């Protein structure tokens, strides 16, 4: 199973619902990190770096956009396949 790191705001519920539905039919496990937890020190830089390093791709939410994400193409691998194939 491939892991994808998703940095988001707790307010991004619609975007997270979309990503959960999109990943449901794939061999992808999402690793979600709320920006609020990062800002308030609930997650260390080392923990976040380890999660990113273990991920095949990284999505970073843009603050204040209500769920607009940017994909880090440098981490993306083409080996992700649908479970239904």
C-alpha positions, 0 to 999 in steps of 0.5 A: 500500500502506498502512503500519501501525506496530506497537510491540511486545516481542520476546516478542510472537511469537504476537501478531506471527504473528497480525498477519502472517497478518491483514495477508497478505491485505490491502494493508497493510505492517506497520512493526514496532518492538521496544520493546527497540530503542527503550529501548536507543536503537537507534532515535531518536525522530525515526525512530520519529516518521517511521514513525508519521507515514507510517502509517495506523494505530498499534498499541501493545503493552501491556508484560507482557501477552504481545501485547495491542495497542491501536489508535490510532483517530485514525490509522486510515483506512477506505481499507484494502481486502483484496487479494482483493476 
